[in-house]
Amino acid sequence: MPWRQFLVAAVIGVLVAWGPSSGQEIDSAGRGRVLARQECARCHAVEKQQDQSPNEDAPSFHQVASTPGMNAMALSAALNTSHRTMPNLVIAPDEQSDIVAYILSLK
């Protein structure tokens, strides 16, 4: 193979290898963790290893995840129901699904 064709093939190979398909995709729980840090961490302990929430009335996400019977449907219902001690957050449905996936990953 002539040198020029080899160089073009090598460049194409590198571009394909570094393209978007090879970048590590953040899964739903990973996106949920980022969102939880942004939207929920003011009140809740959002990391599994955190023992105490900043707001003592707010349960940690690990406690929520460990609640018997906790599942995606229950968490979605909780996020869509007003609570006296929780501000009304407007969260897009896909973001809510990601946060739910993150919380459930803490079991």
Contacts in CASP RR format, 6 or more apart in sequence:
PFRMAT RR
TARGET T0000
AUTHOR 0000-0000-0000
METHOD contacts of the structure
MODEL  1
MPWRQFLVAAVIGVLVAWGPSSGQEIDSAGRGRVLARQECARCHAVEKQQ
DQSPNEDAPSFHQVASTPGMNAMALSAALNTSHRTMPNLVIAPDEQSDIV
AYILSLK
1 9 0 8 1.000
26 34 0 8 1.000
27 101 0 8 1.000
28 97 0 8 1.000
28 98 0 8 1.000
28 101 0 8 1.000
28 102 0 8 1.000
29 98 0 8 1.000
29 101 0 8 1.000
29 102 0 8 1.000
29 104 0 8 1.000
29 105 0 8 1.000
30 98 0 8 1.000
30 101 0 8 1.000
30 102 0 8 1.000
31 95 0 8 1.000
31 98 0 8 1.000
31 102 0 8 1.000
32 95 0 8 1.000
32 98 0 8 1.000
32 99 0 8 1.000
32 101 0 8 1.000
32 102 0 8 1.000
33 46 0 8 1.000
33 102 0 8 1.000
35 91 0 8 1.000
35 95 0 8 1.000
35 98 0 8 1.000
35 99 0 8 1.000
35 102 0 8 1.000
36 44 0 8 1.000
36 46 0 8 1.000
36 61 0 8 1.000
36 99 0 8 1.000
36 102 0 8 1.000
36 103 0 8 1.000
37 46 0 8 1.000
39 89 0 8 1.000
39 91 0 8 1.000
39 99 0 8 1.000
40 46 0 8 1.000
40 61 0 8 1.000
40 99 0 8 1.000
41 54 0 8 1.000
42 54 0 8 1.000
42 55 0 8 1.000
43 53 0 8 1.000
43 54 0 8 1.000
43 55 0 8 1.000
43 58 0 8 1.000
43 86 0 8 1.000
44 53 0 8 1.000
44 54 0 8 1.000
44 55 0 8 1.000
44 58 0 8 1.000
44 59 0 8 1.000
44 60 0 8 1.000
44 61 0 8 1.000
45 51 0 8 1.000
45 52 0 8 1.000
45 53 0 8 1.000
45 54 0 8 1.000
45 58 0 8 1.000
45 60 0 8 1.000
45 61 0 8 1.000
45 62 0 8 1.000
46 60 0 8 1.000
46 61 0 8 1.000
46 102 0 8 1.000
47 61 0 8 1.000
48 61 0 8 1.000
48 62 0 8 1.000
48 106 0 8 1.000
50 60 0 8 1.000
50 62 0 8 1.000
51 60 0 8 1.000
52 60 0 8 1.000
53 59 0 8 1.000
53 60 0 8 1.000
55 85 0 8 1.000
57 85 0 8 1.000
58 85 0 8 1.000
58 86 0 8 1.000
61 102 0 8 1.000
61 103 0 8 1.000
61 106 0 8 1.000
62 106 0 8 1.000
64 70 0 8 1.000
64 75 0 8 1.000
64 103 0 8 1.000
65 103 0 8 1.000
65 104 0 8 1.000
65 105 0 8 1.000
65 106 0 8 1.000
65 107 0 8 1.000
66 106 0 8 1.000
66 107 0 8 1.000
70 104 0 8 1.000
70 107 0 8 1.000
71 104 0 8 1.000
72 97 0 8 1.000
72 100 0 8 1.000
72 101 0 8 1.000
72 104 0 8 1.000
75 100 0 8 1.000
75 103 0 8 1.000
75 104 0 8 1.000
76 96 0 8 1.000
76 97 0 8 1.000
76 100 0 8 1.000
79 89 0 8 1.000
79 91 0 8 1.000
79 96 0 8 1.000
79 99 0 8 1.000
79 100 0 8 1.000
80 96 0 8 1.000
82 88 0 8 1.000
91 99 0 8 1.000
END
